[in-house]
Structure formats: C-alpha cells, structure tokens
Amino acid sequence: MNSQYLPSLYFGWPTIAVDTHIFRVSNRTKLAMGKDVVAVEQKLEKVIPKEFKVDVHHWLILHGRYTCVARKPKCGSCIIEDLCEFKDKVE
C-alpha cells in the first residue's frame, strides 16, 4: 500500500492526499477545481466538512477508479450524476 494513504487509514487523520483519481473527480464534478494537485487539495480542505475528512480521500479514490474513470466514465451508474457538472457525460 502506498504510504500516502497511511495517516488517514491507520491513524484516522483527516488527510486528503490528491492523486490522479481525486484530481479528476474533483475537477469533473467542480467540487474543487484546480490546475494542479496542490490547488485541488487546498480547495477540498475548505469544502469538505470536518466529519468526512478522514473518509473522503478513500471515497473519491474509489469513485474515480470504478465509476468516474478517465476514458469512459460510467455516468449512467453514478450516484451523483444529478449533481455532476461534467459537460462530456456519457451514457
């Protein structure tokens, strides 16, 4: 397991390390838009409520890996499709 995930997972620290999946999901949904991972991380820190900060990192990664995938997002099976502002949605 990548060490960037350890503080959140093992210690319950409210850490949001932005990887490629989180970067993509955050920008597509306009949850936290930014041109680089630092900008996205800073915006996520501001918009994510404190009670979700320990878990949101994993939720966004999994959503980016399995639903909001890079080449062919599975918008039709996405639970937040109605909230998503991604202009190139697919069926």
PDB file with one MODEL, atoms N, CA, C and O in Angstrom:
MODEL        1
ATOM      1  N   MET A   1       0.845  -1.183   0.000  1.00  0.00           N
ATOM      2  CA  MET A   1       0.000   0.000   0.000  1.00  0.00           C
ATOM      3  C   MET A   1       0.883   1.235   0.000  1.00  0.00           C
ATOM      4  O   MET A   1       1.907   1.277   0.682  1.00  0.00           O
ATOM      5  N   ASN A   2       0.488   2.227  -0.756  1.00  0.00           N
ATOM      6  CA  ASN A   2       1.229   3.472  -0.850  1.00  0.00           C
ATOM      7  C   ASN A   2       1.216   4.202   0.490  1.00  0.00           C
ATOM      8  O   ASN A   2       0.170   4.296   1.132  1.00  0.00           O
ATOM      9  N   SER A   3       2.344   4.708   0.910  1.00  0.00           N
ATOM     10  CA  SER A   3       2.460   5.351   2.223  1.00  0.00           C
ATOM     11  C   SER A   3       1.658   6.633   2.335  1.00  0.00           C
ATOM     12  O   SER A   3       1.390   7.075   3.451  1.00  0.00           O
ATOM     13  N   GLN A   4       1.262   7.251   1.228  1.00  0.00           N
ATOM     14  CA  GLN A   4       0.475   8.484   1.322  1.00  0.00           C
ATOM     15  C   GLN A   4      -0.894   8.227   1.925  1.00  0.00           C
ATOM     16  O   GLN A   4      -1.529   9.158   2.421  1.00  0.00           O
ATOM     17  N   TYR A   5      -1.364   6.991   1.895  1.00  0.00           N
ATOM     18  CA  TYR A   5      -2.679   6.670   2.433  1.00  0.00           C
ATOM     19  C   TYR A   5      -2.640   6.307   3.916  1.00  0.00           C
ATOM     20  O   TYR A   5      -3.684   6.253   4.566  1.00  0.00           O
ATOM     21  N   LEU A   6      -1.463   6.063   4.448  1.00  0.00           N
ATOM     22  CA  LEU A   6      -1.343   5.560   5.803  1.00  0.00           C
ATOM     23  C   LEU A   6      -1.895   6.484   6.885  1.00  0.00           C
ATOM     24  O   LEU A   6      -2.625   5.995   7.747  1.00  0.00           O
ATOM     25  N   PRO A   7      -1.599   7.792   6.901  1.00  0.00           N
ATOM     26  CA  PRO A   7      -2.111   8.618   8.002  1.00  0.00           C
ATOM     27  C   PRO A   7      -3.628   8.586   8.119  1.00  0.00           C
ATOM     28  O   PRO A   7      -4.156   8.472   9.225  1.00  0.00           O
ATOM     29  N   SER A   8      -4.323   8.684   7.021  1.00  0.00           N
ATOM     30  CA  SER A   8      -5.781   8.670   7.053  1.00  0.00           C
ATOM     31  C   SER A   8      -6.313   7.301   7.462  1.00  0.00           C
ATOM     32  O   SER A   8      -7.210   7.199   8.299  1.00  0.00           O
ATOM     33  N   LEU A   9      -5.760   6.263   6.873  1.00  0.00           N
ATOM     34  CA  LEU A   9      -6.262   4.911   7.091  1.00  0.00           C
ATOM     35  C   LEU A   9      -5.934   4.371   8.478  1.00  0.00           C
ATOM     36  O   LEU A   9      -6.819   3.867   9.170  1.00  0.00           O
ATOM     37  N   TYR A  10      -4.699   4.467   8.883  1.00  0.00           N
ATOM     38  CA  TYR A  10      -4.282   3.829  10.126  1.00  0.00           C
ATOM     39  C   TYR A  10      -4.459   4.692  11.371  1.00  0.00           C
ATOM     40  O   TYR A  10      -4.734   4.176  12.454  1.00  0.00           O
ATOM     41  N   PHE A  11      -4.305   5.982  11.219  1.00  0.00           N
ATOM     42  CA  PHE A  11      -4.345   6.846  12.385  1.00  0.00           C
ATOM     43  C   PHE A  11      -5.615   7.679  12.489  1.00  0.00           C
ATOM     44  O   PHE A  11      -5.832   8.356  13.494  1.00  0.00           O
ATOM     45  N   GLY A  12      -6.460   7.636  11.455  1.00  0.00           N
ATOM     46  CA  GLY A  12      -7.693   8.411  11.473  1.00  0.00           C
ATOM     47  C   GLY A  12      -7.451   9.901  11.313  1.00  0.00           C
ATOM     48  O   GLY A  12      -8.268  10.714  11.745  1.00  0.00           O
ATOM     49  N   TRP A  13      -6.339  10.264  10.698  1.00  0.00           N
ATOM     50  CA  TRP A  13      -6.035  11.674  10.479  1.00  0.00           C
ATOM     51  C   TRP A  13      -6.834  12.195   9.294  1.00  0.00           C
ATOM     52  O   TRP A  13      -6.981  11.490   8.296  1.00  0.00           O
ATOM     53  N   PRO A  14      -7.345  13.395   9.381  1.00  0.00           N
ATOM     54  CA  PRO A  14      -8.126  13.987   8.285  1.00  0.00           C
ATOM     55  C   PRO A  14      -7.226  14.469   7.139  1.00  0.00           C
ATOM     56  O   PRO A  14      -7.043  15.670   6.940  1.00  0.00           O
ATOM     57  N   THR A  15      -6.674  13.514   6.396  1.00  0.00           N
ATOM     58  CA  THR A  15      -5.718  13.813   5.336  1.00  0.00           C
ATOM     59  C   THR A  15      -6.363  13.609   3.973  1.00  0.00           C
ATOM     60  O   THR A  15      -7.008  12.589   3.731  1.00  0.00           O
ATOM     61  N   ILE A  16      -6.188  14.576   3.090  1.00  0.00           N
ATOM     62  CA  ILE A  16      -6.693  14.438   1.721  1.00  0.00           C
ATOM     63  C   ILE A  16      -5.496  14.570   0.782  1.00  0.00           C
ATOM     64  O   ILE A  16      -5.145  15.673   0.361  1.00  0.00           O
ATOM     65  N   ALA A  17      -4.878  13.442   0.461  1.00  0.00           N
ATOM     66  CA  ALA A  17      -3.777  13.430  -0.495  1.00  0.00           C
ATOM     67  C   ALA A  17      -4.393  13.290  -1.884  1.00  0.00           C
ATOM     68  O   ALA A  17      -5.117  12.329  -2.147  1.00  0.00           O
ATOM     69  N   VAL A  18      -4.117  14.221  -2.752  1.00  0.00           N
ATOM     70  CA  VAL A  18      -4.743  14.235  -4.078  1.00  0.00           C
ATOM     71  C   VAL A  18      -3.910  13.430  -5.066  1.00  0.00           C
ATOM     72  O   VAL A  18      -2.771  13.779  -5.374  1.00  0.00           O
ATOM     73  N   ASP A  19      -4.502  12.349  -5.552  1.00  0.00           N
ATOM     74  CA  ASP A  19      -3.869  11.551  -6.598  1.00  0.00           C
ATOM     75  C   ASP A  19      -4.614  11.803  -7.902  1.00  0.00           C
ATOM     76  O   ASP A  19      -5.459  12.696  -7.970  1.00  0.00           O
ATOM     77  N   THR A  20      -4.313  11.032  -8.927  1.00  0.00           N
ATOM     78  CA  THR A  20      -4.923  11.259 -10.236  1.00  0.00           C
ATOM     79  C   THR A  20      -6.447  11.077 -10.213  1.00  0.00           C
ATOM     80  O   THR A  20      -7.166  11.796 -10.906  1.00  0.00           O
ATOM     81  N   HIS A  21      -6.936  10.123  -9.421  1.00  0.00           N
ATOM     82  CA  HIS A  21      -8.376   9.881  -9.349  1.00  0.00           C
ATOM     83  C   HIS A  21      -9.096  11.038  -8.657  1.00  0.00           C
ATOM     84  O   HIS A  21     -10.111  11.529  -9.151  1.00  0.00           O
ATOM     85  N   ILE A  22      -8.575  11.462  -7.535  1.00  0.00           N
ATOM     86  CA  ILE A  22      -9.184  12.569  -6.794  1.00  0.00           C
ATOM     87  C   ILE A  22      -9.113  13.852  -7.610  1.00  0.00           C
ATOM     88  O   ILE A  22     -10.064  14.633  -7.625  1.00  0.00           O
ATOM     89  N   PHE A  23      -8.001  14.071  -8.282  1.00  0.00           N
ATOM     90  CA  PHE A  23      -7.851  15.250  -9.130  1.00  0.00           C
ATOM     91  C   PHE A  23      -8.922  15.270 -10.219  1.00  0.00           C
ATOM     92  O   PHE A  23      -9.564  16.295 -10.446  1.00  0.00           O
ATOM     93  N   ARG A  24      -9.111  14.131 -10.893  1.00  0.00           N
ATOM     94  CA  ARG A  24     -10.102  14.040 -11.967  1.00  0.00           C
ATOM     95  C   ARG A  24     -11.516  14.238 -11.452  1.00  0.00           C
ATOM     96  O   ARG A  24     -12.266  15.040 -12.009  1.00  0.00           O
ATOM     97  N   VAL A  25     -11.893  13.526 -10.404  1.00  0.00           N
ATOM     98  CA  VAL A  25     -13.255  13.622  -9.861  1.00  0.00           C
ATOM     99  C   VAL A  25     -13.539  15.036  -9.351  1.00  0.00           C
ATOM    100  O   VAL A  25     -14.618  15.577  -9.591  1.00  0.00           O
ATOM    101  N   SER A  26     -12.598  15.619  -8.666  1.00  0.00           N
ATOM    102  CA  SER A  26     -12.784  16.959  -8.105  1.00  0.00           C
ATOM    103  C   SER A  26     -12.988  17.997  -9.196  1.00  0.00           C
ATOM    104  O   SER A  26     -13.816  18.896  -9.051  1.00  0.00           O
ATOM    105  N   ASN A  27     -12.242  17.881 -10.283  1.00  0.00           N
ATOM    106  CA  ASN A  27     -12.382  18.830 -11.384  1.00  0.00           C
ATOM    107  C   ASN A  27     -13.641  18.565 -12.211  1.00  0.00           C
ATOM    108  O   ASN A  27     -14.340  19.507 -12.585  1.00  0.00           O
ATOM    109  N   ARG A  28     -13.934  17.310 -12.498  1.00  0.00           N
ATOM    110  CA  ARG A  28     -15.123  16.998 -13.302  1.00  0.00           C
ATOM    111  C   ARG A  28     -16.406  17.424 -12.608  1.00  0.00           C
ATOM    112  O   ARG A  28     -17.305  17.976 -13.241  1.00  0.00           O
ATOM    113  N   THR A  29     -16.491  17.172 -11.325  1.00  0.00           N
ATOM    114  CA  THR A  29     -17.713  17.491 -10.585  1.00  0.00           C
ATOM    115  C   THR A  29     -17.753  18.946 -10.137  1.00  0.00           C
ATOM    116  O   THR A  29     -18.778  19.437  -9.664  1.00  0.00           O
ATOM    117  N   LYS A  30     -16.629  19.623 -10.292  1.00  0.00           N
ATOM    118  CA  LYS A  30     -16.456  21.009  -9.829  1.00  0.00           C
ATOM    119  C   LYS A  30     -16.543  21.111  -8.307  1.00  0.00           C
ATOM    120  O   LYS A  30     -16.847  22.172  -7.763  1.00  0.00           O
ATOM    121  N   LEU A  31     -16.275  20.010  -7.636  1.00  0.00           N
ATOM    122  CA  LEU A  31     -16.217  20.004  -6.175  1.00  0.00           C
ATOM    123  C   LEU A  31     -15.057  20.870  -5.695  1.00  0.00           C
ATOM    124  O   LEU A  31     -15.196  21.654  -4.756  1.00  0.00           O
ATOM    125  N   ALA A  32     -13.913  20.716  -6.356  1.00  0.00           N
ATOM    126  CA  ALA A  32     -12.726  21.501  -6.022  1.00  0.00           C
ATOM    127  C   ALA A  32     -11.854  21.558  -7.268  1.00  0.00           C
ATOM    128  O   ALA A  32     -11.012  20.689  -7.493  1.00  0.00           O
ATOM    129  N   MET A  33     -12.062  22.575  -8.059  1.00  0.00           N
ATOM    130  CA  MET A  33     -11.325  22.677  -9.310  1.00  0.00           C
ATOM    131  C   MET A  33      -9.960  23.308  -9.078  1.00  0.00           C
ATOM    132  O   MET A  33      -9.794  24.183  -8.229  1.00  0.00           O
ATOM    133  N   GLY A  34      -8.981  22.837  -9.859  1.00  0.00           N
ATOM    134  CA  GLY A  34      -7.641  23.385  -9.776  1.00  0.00           C
ATOM    135  C   GLY A  34      -6.782  22.861 -10.899  1.00  0.00           C
ATOM    136  O   GLY A  34      -7.053  21.801 -11.464  1.00  0.00           O
ATOM    137  N   LYS A  35      -5.741  23.612 -11.220  1.00  0.00           N
ATOM    138  CA  LYS A  35      -4.849  23.209 -12.307  1.00  0.00           C
ATOM    139  C   LYS A  35      -3.770  22.234 -11.851  1.00  0.00           C
ATOM    140  O   LYS A  35      -3.106  21.606 -12.677  1.00  0.00           O
ATOM    141  N   ASP A  36      -3.595  22.106 -10.534  1.00  0.00           N
ATOM    142  CA  ASP A  36      -2.612  21.162 -10.016  1.00  0.00           C
ATOM    143  C   ASP A  36      -3.136  20.544  -8.721  1.00  0.00           C
ATOM    144  O   ASP A  36      -4.138  20.994  -8.164  1.00  0.00           O
ATOM    145  N   VAL A  37      -2.442  19.508  -8.253  1.00  0.00           N
ATOM    146  CA  VAL A  37      -2.918  18.769  -7.083  1.00  0.00           C
ATOM    147  C   VAL A  37      -2.927  19.607  -5.814  1.00  0.00           C
ATOM    148  O   VAL A  37      -3.769  19.400  -4.940  1.00  0.00           O
ATOM    149  N   VAL A  38      -2.002  20.546  -5.703  1.00  0.00           N
ATOM    150  CA  VAL A  38      -1.955  21.398  -4.507  1.00  0.00           C
ATOM    151  C   VAL A  38      -3.196  22.289  -4.444  1.00  0.00           C
ATOM    152  O   VAL A  38      -3.798  22.448  -3.382  1.00  0.00           O
ATOM    153  N   ALA A  39      -3.571  22.864  -5.578  1.00  0.00           N
ATOM    154  CA  ALA A  39      -4.762  23.727  -5.619  1.00  0.00           C
ATOM    155  C   ALA A  39      -6.019  22.930  -5.284  1.00  0.00           C
ATOM    156  O   ALA A  39      -6.882  23.410  -4.549  1.00  0.00           O
ATOM    157  N   VAL A  40      -6.126  21.714  -5.821  1.00  0.00           N
ATOM    158  CA  VAL A  40      -7.289  20.866  -5.543  1.00  0.00           C
ATOM    159  C   VAL A  40      -7.315  20.476  -4.064  1.00  0.00           C
ATOM    160  O   VAL A  40      -8.371  20.513  -3.433  1.00  0.00           O
ATOM    161  N   GLU A  41      -6.177  20.107  -3.516  1.00  0.00           N
ATOM    162  CA  GLU A  41      -6.106  19.735  -2.104  1.00  0.00           C
ATOM    163  C   GLU A  41      -6.539  20.892  -1.207  1.00  0.00           C
ATOM    164  O   GLU A  41      -7.305  20.689  -0.265  1.00  0.00           O
ATOM    165  N   GLN A  42      -6.061  22.092  -1.489  1.00  0.00           N
ATOM    166  CA  GLN A  42      -6.421  23.255  -0.681  1.00  0.00           C
ATOM    167  C   GLN A  42      -7.916  23.547  -0.750  1.00  0.00           C
ATOM    168  O   GLN A  42      -8.526  23.905   0.257  1.00  0.00           O
ATOM    169  N   LYS A  43      -8.506  23.397  -1.927  1.00  0.00           N
ATOM    170  CA  LYS A  43      -9.946  23.633  -2.069  1.00  0.00           C
ATOM    171  C   LYS A  43     -10.753  22.541  -1.383  1.00  0.00           C
ATOM    172  O   LYS A  43     -11.773  22.831  -0.758  1.00  0.00           O
ATOM    173  N   LEU A  44     -10.313  21.291  -1.488  1.00  0.00           N
ATOM    174  CA  LEU A  44     -11.011  20.202  -0.804  1.00  0.00           C
ATOM    175  C   LEU A  44     -10.984  20.415   0.708  1.00  0.00           C
ATOM    176  O   LEU A  44     -11.978  20.171   1.391  1.00  0.00           O
ATOM    177  N   GLU A  45      -9.849  20.867   1.223  1.00  0.00           N
ATOM    178  CA  GLU A  45      -9.741  21.129   2.665  1.00  0.00           C
ATOM    179  C   GLU A  45     -10.778  22.155   3.115  1.00  0.00           C
ATOM    180  O   GLU A  45     -11.263  22.095   4.245  1.00  0.00           O
ATOM    181  N   LYS A  46     -11.117  23.088   2.238  1.00  0.00           N
ATOM    182  CA  LYS A  46     -12.083  24.136   2.579  1.00  0.00           C
ATOM    183  C   LYS A  46     -13.534  23.667   2.453  1.00  0.00           C
ATOM    184  O   LYS A  46     -14.382  24.072   3.248  1.00  0.00           O
ATOM    185  N   VAL A  47     -13.830  22.815   1.462  1.00  0.00           N
ATOM    186  CA  VAL A  47     -15.225  22.470   1.187  1.00  0.00           C
ATOM    187  C   VAL A  47     -15.717  21.187   1.849  1.00  0.00           C
ATOM    188  O   VAL A  47     -16.924  20.987   1.982  1.00  0.00           O
ATOM    189  N   ILE A  48     -14.812  20.327   2.260  1.00  0.00           N
ATOM    190  CA  ILE A  48     -15.221  19.059   2.879  1.00  0.00           C
ATOM    191  C   ILE A  48     -15.469  19.282   4.369  1.00  0.00           C
ATOM    192  O   ILE A  48     -14.576  19.752   5.073  1.00  0.00           O
ATOM    193  N   PRO A  49     -16.659  18.956   4.860  1.00  0.00           N
ATOM    194  CA  PRO A  49     -16.941  19.092   6.293  1.00  0.00           C
ATOM    195  C   PRO A  49     -15.996  18.229   7.131  1.00  0.00           C
ATOM    196  O   PRO A  49     -15.582  17.148   6.712  1.00  0.00           O
ATOM    197  N   LYS A  50     -15.671  18.719   8.299  1.00  0.00           N
ATOM    198  CA  LYS A  50     -14.709  18.068   9.191  1.00  0.00           C
ATOM    199  C   LYS A  50     -15.029  16.591   9.446  1.00  0.00           C
ATOM    200  O   LYS A  50     -14.123  15.758   9.482  1.00  0.00           O
ATOM    201  N   GLU A  51     -16.304  16.269   9.622  1.00  0.00           N
ATOM    202  CA  GLU A  51     -16.675  14.891   9.957  1.00  0.00           C
ATOM    203  C   GLU A  51     -16.440  13.898   8.817  1.00  0.00           C
ATOM    204  O   GLU A  51     -16.481  12.689   9.043  1.00  0.00           O
ATOM    205  N   PHE A  52     -16.197  14.384   7.597  1.00  0.00           N
ATOM    206  CA  PHE A  52     -15.965  13.499   6.457  1.00  0.00           C
ATOM    207  C   PHE A  52     -14.502  13.450   6.016  1.00  0.00           C
ATOM    208  O   PHE A  52     -14.155  12.671   5.128  1.00  0.00           O
ATOM    209  N   LYS A  53     -13.650  14.261   6.614  1.00  0.00           N
ATOM    210  CA  LYS A  53     -12.273  14.377   6.123  1.00  0.00           C
ATOM    211  C   LYS A  53     -11.442  13.114   6.258  1.00  0.00           C
ATOM    212  O   LYS A  53     -10.515  12.915   5.472  1.00  0.00           O
ATOM    213  N   VAL A  54     -11.733  12.264   7.213  1.00  0.00           N
ATOM    214  CA  VAL A  54     -10.969  11.019   7.338  1.00  0.00           C
ATOM    215  C   VAL A  54     -11.327  10.056   6.211  1.00  0.00           C
ATOM    216  O   VAL A  54     -10.459   9.335   5.720  1.00  0.00           O
ATOM    217  N   ASP A  55     -12.577  10.033   5.798  1.00  0.00           N
ATOM    218  CA  ASP A  55     -13.044   9.056   4.810  1.00  0.00           C
ATOM    219  C   ASP A  55     -13.095   9.562   3.371  1.00  0.00           C
ATOM    220  O   ASP A  55     -13.032   8.757   2.442  1.00  0.00           O
ATOM    221  N   VAL A  56     -13.205  10.851   3.168  1.00  0.00           N
ATOM    222  CA  VAL A  56     -13.442  11.375   1.818  1.00  0.00           C
ATOM    223  C   VAL A  56     -12.323  11.014   0.845  1.00  0.00           C
ATOM    224  O   VAL A  56     -12.580  10.808  -0.341  1.00  0.00           O
ATOM    225  N   HIS A  57     -11.114  10.939   1.321  1.00  0.00           N
ATOM    226  CA  HIS A  57      -9.987  10.569   0.473  1.00  0.00           C
ATOM    227  C   HIS A  57     -10.247   9.215  -0.207  1.00  0.00           C
ATOM    228  O   HIS A  57     -10.055   9.075  -1.415  1.00  0.00           O
ATOM    229  N   HIS A  58     -10.677   8.249   0.561  1.00  0.00           N
ATOM    230  CA  HIS A  58     -10.929   6.909   0.030  1.00  0.00           C
ATOM    231  C   HIS A  58     -12.170   6.877  -0.849  1.00  0.00           C
ATOM    232  O   HIS A  58     -12.188   6.193  -1.873  1.00  0.00           O
ATOM    233  N   TRP A  59     -13.212   7.613  -0.459  1.00  0.00           N
ATOM    234  CA  TRP A  59     -14.434   7.656  -1.274  1.00  0.00           C
ATOM    235  C   TRP A  59     -14.136   8.209  -2.657  1.00  0.00           C
ATOM    236  O   TRP A  59     -14.593   7.656  -3.658  1.00  0.00           O
ATOM    237  N   LEU A  60     -13.378   9.290  -2.723  1.00  0.00           N
ATOM    238  CA  LEU A  60     -13.080   9.910  -4.014  1.00  0.00           C
ATOM    239  C   LEU A  60     -12.173   9.026  -4.868  1.00  0.00           C
ATOM    240  O   LEU A  60     -12.355   8.943  -6.082  1.00  0.00           O
ATOM    241  N   ILE A  61     -11.208   8.371  -4.245  1.00  0.00           N
ATOM    242  CA  ILE A  61     -10.338   7.463  -5.000  1.00  0.00           C
ATOM    243  C   ILE A  61     -11.157   6.323  -5.600  1.00  0.00           C
ATOM    244  O   ILE A  61     -11.029   6.026  -6.787  1.00  0.00           O
ATOM    245  N   LEU A  62     -11.979   5.697  -4.801  1.00  0.00           N
ATOM    246  CA  LEU A  62     -12.784   4.572  -5.298  1.00  0.00           C
ATOM    247  C   LEU A  62     -13.763   5.020  -6.377  1.00  0.00           C
ATOM    248  O   LEU A  62     -13.978   4.310  -7.359  1.00  0.00           O
ATOM    249  N   HIS A  63     -14.351   6.191  -6.194  1.00  0.00           N
ATOM    250  CA  HIS A  63     -15.274   6.710  -7.203  1.00  0.00           C
ATOM    251  C   HIS A  63     -14.530   6.955  -8.524  1.00  0.00           C
ATOM    252  O   HIS A  63     -15.055   6.663  -9.598  1.00  0.00           O
ATOM    253  N   GLY A  64     -13.321   7.484  -8.439  1.00  0.00           N
ATOM    254  CA  GLY A  64     -12.511   7.732  -9.626  1.00  0.00           C
ATOM    255  C   GLY A  64     -11.987   6.471 -10.281  1.00  0.00           C
ATOM    256  O   GLY A  64     -11.794   6.439 -11.496  1.00  0.00           O
ATOM    257  N   ARG A  65     -11.756   5.439  -9.502  1.00  0.00           N
ATOM    258  CA  ARG A  65     -11.257   4.166 -10.048  1.00  0.00           C
ATOM    259  C   ARG A  65     -12.336   3.365 -10.755  1.00  0.00           C
ATOM    260  O   ARG A  65     -12.082   2.753 -11.793  1.00  0.00           O
ATOM    261  N   TYR A  66     -13.530   3.367 -10.199  1.00  0.00           N
ATOM    262  CA  TYR A  66     -14.550   2.431 -10.679  1.00  0.00           C
ATOM    263  C   TYR A  66     -15.751   3.063 -11.373  1.00  0.00           C
ATOM    264  O   TYR A  66     -16.437   2.376 -12.130  1.00  0.00           O
ATOM    265  N   THR A  67     -16.028   4.329 -11.149  1.00  0.00           N
ATOM    266  CA  THR A  67     -17.188   4.957 -11.772  1.00  0.00           C
ATOM    267  C   THR A  67     -16.784   6.126 -12.667  1.00  0.00           C
ATOM    268  O   THR A  67     -17.098   6.135 -13.858  1.00  0.00           O
ATOM    269  N   CYS A  68     -16.107   7.088 -12.112  1.00  0.00           N
ATOM    270  CA  CYS A  68     -15.707   8.280 -12.865  1.00  0.00           C
ATOM    271  C   CYS A  68     -14.323   8.037 -13.463  1.00  0.00           C
ATOM    272  O   CYS A  68     -13.369   8.768 -13.196  1.00  0.00           O
ATOM    273  N   VAL A  69     -14.247   6.991 -14.278  1.00  0.00           N
ATOM    274  CA  VAL A  69     -12.967   6.586 -14.857  1.00  0.00           C
ATOM    275  C   VAL A  69     -12.536   7.565 -15.942  1.00  0.00           C
ATOM    276  O   VAL A  69     -13.356   8.313 -16.475  1.00  0.00           O
ATOM    277  N   ALA A  70     -11.262   7.558 -16.262  1.00  0.00           N
ATOM    278  CA  ALA A  70     -10.686   8.558 -17.147  1.00  0.00           C
ATOM    279  C   ALA A  70     -11.262   8.566 -18.565  1.00  0.00           C
ATOM    280  O   ALA A  70     -11.693   9.612 -19.049  1.00  0.00           O
ATOM    281  N   ARG A  71     -11.273   7.436 -19.219  1.00  0.00           N
ATOM    282  CA  ARG A  71     -11.626   7.438 -20.641  1.00  0.00           C
ATOM    283  C   ARG A  71     -13.114   7.269 -20.919  1.00  0.00           C
ATOM    284  O   ARG A  71     -13.657   7.924 -21.809  1.00  0.00           O
ATOM    285  N   LYS A  72     -13.770   6.405 -20.172  1.00  0.00           N
ATOM    286  CA  LYS A  72     -15.196   6.175 -20.402  1.00  0.00           C
ATOM    287  C   LYS A  72     -15.920   6.180 -19.061  1.00  0.00           C
ATOM    288  O   LYS A  72     -16.234   5.119 -18.523  1.00  0.00           O
ATOM    289  N   PRO A  73     -16.190   7.372 -18.515  1.00  0.00           N
ATOM    290  CA  PRO A  73     -16.873   7.411 -17.216  1.00  0.00           C
ATOM    291  C   PRO A  73     -18.235   6.725 -17.297  1.00  0.00           C
ATOM    292  O   PRO A  73     -18.925   6.793 -18.314  1.00  0.00           O
ATOM    293  N   LYS A  74     -18.598   6.071 -16.216  1.00  0.00           N
ATOM    294  CA  LYS A  74     -19.859   5.332 -16.159  1.00  0.00           C
ATOM    295  C   LYS A  74     -20.941   6.221 -15.546  1.00  0.00           C
ATOM    296  O   LYS A  74     -21.470   5.935 -14.471  1.00  0.00           O
ATOM    297  N   CYS A  75     -21.251   7.294 -16.251  1.00  0.00           N
ATOM    298  CA  CYS A  75     -22.178   8.301 -15.734  1.00  0.00           C
ATOM    299  C   CYS A  75     -23.561   7.725 -15.433  1.00  0.00           C
ATOM    300  O   CYS A  75     -24.199   8.139 -14.464  1.00  0.00           O
ATOM    301  N   GLY A  76     -24.027   6.797 -16.230  1.00  0.00           N
ATOM    302  CA  GLY A  76     -25.350   6.215 -16.020  1.00  0.00           C
ATOM    303  C   GLY A  76     -25.494   5.464 -14.711  1.00  0.00           C
ATOM    304  O   GLY A  76     -26.604   5.319 -14.198  1.00  0.00           O
ATOM    305  N   SER A  77     -24.387   4.984 -14.165  1.00  0.00           N
ATOM    306  CA  SER A  77     -24.445   4.260 -12.894  1.00  0.00           C
ATOM    307  C   SER A  77     -23.874   5.079 -11.735  1.00  0.00           C
ATOM    308  O   SER A  77     -23.654   4.545 -10.648  1.00  0.00           O
ATOM    309  N   CYS A  78     -23.639   6.350 -11.959  1.00  0.00           N
ATOM    310  CA  CYS A  78     -23.047   7.222 -10.944  1.00  0.00           C
ATOM    311  C   CYS A  78     -24.116   7.733  -9.983  1.00  0.00           C
ATOM    312  O   CYS A  78     -25.157   8.230 -10.412  1.00  0.00           O
ATOM    313  N   ILE A  79     -23.856   7.609  -8.686  1.00  0.00           N
ATOM    314  CA  ILE A  79     -24.851   8.033  -7.690  1.00  0.00           C
ATOM    315  C   ILE A  79     -24.917   9.551  -7.523  1.00  0.00           C
ATOM    316  O   ILE A  79     -25.839  10.063  -6.887  1.00  0.00           O
ATOM    317  N   ILE A  80     -23.948  10.276  -8.089  1.00  0.00           N
ATOM    318  CA  ILE A  80     -24.003  11.733  -8.009  1.00  0.00           C
ATOM    319  C   ILE A  80     -24.147  12.371  -9.393  1.00  0.00           C
ATOM    320  O   ILE A  80     -23.810  13.541  -9.580  1.00  0.00           O
ATOM    321  N   GLU A  81     -24.644  11.605 -10.349  1.00  0.00           N
ATOM    322  CA  GLU A  81     -24.766  12.116 -11.720  1.00  0.00           C
ATOM    323  C   GLU A  81     -25.606  13.392 -11.771  1.00  0.00           C
ATOM    324  O   GLU A  81     -25.302  14.301 -12.544  1.00  0.00           O
ATOM    325  N   ASP A  82     -26.648  13.466 -10.964  1.00  0.00           N
ATOM    326  CA  ASP A  82     -27.506  14.652 -10.981  1.00  0.00           C
ATOM    327  C   ASP A  82     -26.805  15.887 -10.421  1.00  0.00           C
ATOM    328  O   ASP A  82     -27.234  17.009 -10.690  1.00  0.00           O
ATOM    329  N   LEU A  83     -25.751  15.706  -9.659  1.00  0.00           N
ATOM    330  CA  LEU A  83     -25.001  16.831  -9.095  1.00  0.00           C
ATOM    331  C   LEU A  83     -23.758  17.179  -9.908  1.00  0.00           C
ATOM    332  O   LEU A  83     -23.188  18.260  -9.757  1.00  0.00           O
ATOM    333  N   CYS A  84     -23.347  16.261 -10.763  1.00  0.00           N
ATOM    334  CA  CYS A  84     -22.124  16.409 -11.521  1.00  0.00           C
ATOM    335  C   CYS A  84     -22.287  17.429 -12.646  1.00  0.00           C
ATOM    336  O   CYS A  84     -23.312  17.466 -13.327  1.00  0.00           O
ATOM    337  N   GLU A  85     -21.257  18.254 -12.826  1.00  0.00           N
ATOM    338  CA  GLU A  85     -21.296  19.262 -13.866  1.00  0.00           C
ATOM    339  C   GLU A  85     -20.343  18.947 -15.021  1.00  0.00           C
ATOM    340  O   GLU A  85     -19.990  19.840 -15.791  1.00  0.00           O
ATOM    341  N   PHE A  86     -19.930  17.697 -15.145  1.00  0.00           N
ATOM    342  CA  PHE A  86     -19.047  17.290 -16.222  1.00  0.00           C
ATOM    343  C   PHE A  86     -19.784  17.412 -17.545  1.00  0.00           C
ATOM    344  O   PHE A  86     -20.789  16.736 -17.761  1.00  0.00           O
ATOM    345  N   LYS A  87     -19.292  18.269 -18.431  1.00  0.00           N
ATOM    346  CA  LYS A  87     -20.002  18.576 -19.670  1.00  0.00           C
ATOM    347  C   LYS A  87     -19.990  17.446 -20.689  1.00  0.00           C
ATOM    348  O   LYS A  87     -20.850  17.405 -21.568  1.00  0.00           O
ATOM    349  N   ASP A  88     -19.037  16.534 -20.590  1.00  0.00           N
ATOM    350  CA  ASP A  88     -18.921  15.443 -21.551  1.00  0.00           C
ATOM    351  C   ASP A  88     -19.440  14.125 -20.987  1.00  0.00           C
ATOM    352  O   ASP A  88     -18.832  13.075 -21.196  1.00  0.00           O
ATOM    353  N   LYS A  89     -20.555  14.178 -20.278  1.00  0.00           N
ATOM    354  CA  LYS A  89     -21.119  12.957 -19.692  1.00  0.00           C
ATOM    355  C   LYS A  89     -21.433  11.937 -20.770  1.00  0.00           C
ATOM    356  O   LYS A  89     -21.769  12.279 -21.904  1.00  0.00           O
ATOM    357  N   VAL A  90     -21.315  10.680 -20.385  1.00  0.00           N
ATOM    358  CA  VAL A  90     -21.635   9.582 -21.304  1.00  0.00           C
ATOM    359  C   VAL A  90     -22.716   8.727 -20.694  1.00  0.00           C
ATOM    360  O   VAL A  90     -22.956   8.777 -19.488  1.00  0.00           O
ATOM    361  N   GLU A  91     -23.366   7.945 -21.526  1.00  0.00           N
ATOM    362  CA  GLU A  91     -24.453   7.081 -21.044  1.00  0.00           C
ATOM    363  C   GLU A  91     -23.911   5.790 -20.506  1.00  0.00           C
ATOM    364  O   GLU A  91     -24.678   4.939 -20.056  1.00  0.00           O
TER     365      GLU A  91
ENDMDL
END
